[in-house]
Amino acid sequence: MVGGICPGIPTATRGLGQGARVKRFDPNNKVGVSIVRQLYGVKTHQRATKGILATTSYLTADAEEFIDDHFWELEARDHQGIIDWVKLTVKGTEPAR
């Protein structure tokens, strides 16, 4: 499901697991801090251990700052991060940074 909790990824259960949010935005339409806060709220409400956001776009500076402030609870991959995941899967090696 684009734009919501992704059913293909194990969703958060009370006290266990991770929740994921997938956003398919135009690269020029950045994901803002409000979406990251929504994910954090769902993660907290469902008592998940981590919330993951993946987007085909990029994150605003405020969104990146919020994720950095909650490093152990949130993770995000933007356009380049998704490309790196694919490279890692295809090659079976860590992508260059």
C-alpha positions in Angstrom: 0.0 0.0 0.0 1.5 3.3 -1.0 1.0 6.0 1.5 0.1 3.9 4.5 1.2 1.1 6.7 2.6 -1.5 4.3 0.9 -4.9 4.5 3.9 -6.6 2.9 6.1 -5.8 5.8 5.5 -7.2 9.2 3.5 -4.6 11.0 3.8 -3.6 14.6 2.0 -5.6 17.2 1.7 -4.5 20.8 5.1 -4.5 22.3 6.8 -6.3 19.3 7.9 -5.6 15.8 8.3 -2.7 13.4 5.9 -0.6 11.5 6.6 0.7 8.1 5.3 3.6 6.1 5.8 3.9 2.4 5.5 7.2 0.5 5.6 7.4 -3.2 6.1 11.1 -3.9 7.4 13.0 -6.9 11.1 13.7 -6.2 10.4 17.4 -6.1 7.7 16.9 -3.4 9.7 16.2 -0.2 8.3 14.3 2.8 7.8 16.7 5.7 8.0 16.4 9.4 4.3 15.9 9.8 4.4 12.5 8.1 7.3 11.5 10.2 5.5 12.6 13.4 2.4 10.6 12.3 4.6 7.5 11.9 6.1 8.1 15.3 2.7 8.4 16.8 1.5 5.1 15.3 4.7 3.4 16.4 4.3 4.7 19.9 0.6 3.8 20.1 1.2 0.3 18.8 4.2 -0.1 21.1 6.4 -1.1 18.2 10.1 -1.1 18.6 10.9 0.9 15.5 9.1 2.8 12.7 10.5 2.8 9.2 9.7 5.3 6.5 10.7 4.6 2.8 10.1 7.2 0.1 10.8 7.7 -3.5 11.3 11.3 -2.8 13.5 13.1 -0.2 13.1 14.3 3.4 12.9 17.9 4.5 15.5 19.2 6.9 12.9 19.2 9.7 11.9 15.6 9.0 15.6 14.5 9.0 16.1 16.3 12.3 13.1 14.6 13.9 14.4 11.2 12.8 17.8 12.0 14.1 16.3 13.0 17.5 14.6 9.6 17.6 17.5 7.5 16.2 16.7 4.3 18.1 13.0 4.5 17.3 12.8 5.7 13.7 14.6 4.9 10.4 14.1 6.5 7.0 15.3 5.7 3.5 14.9 8.3 0.8 15.3 7.9 -2.9 19.1 7.2 -2.7 18.6 5.0 0.3 16.2 2.8 -1.6 18.6 2.6 -4.5 21.3 1.5 -2.0 19.0 -1.2 -0.6 18.4 -2.5 -4.2 22.2 -2.5 -4.9 22.8 -4.4 -1.6 20.2 -7.0 -2.5 21.5 -7.5 -6.1 25.2 -7.5 -5.3 25.0 -8.9 -1.8 27.5 -6.3 -0.6 27.4 -3.1 1.3 26.8 -0.1 -1.1 29.4 2.7 -1.2 28.7 5.7 0.9 
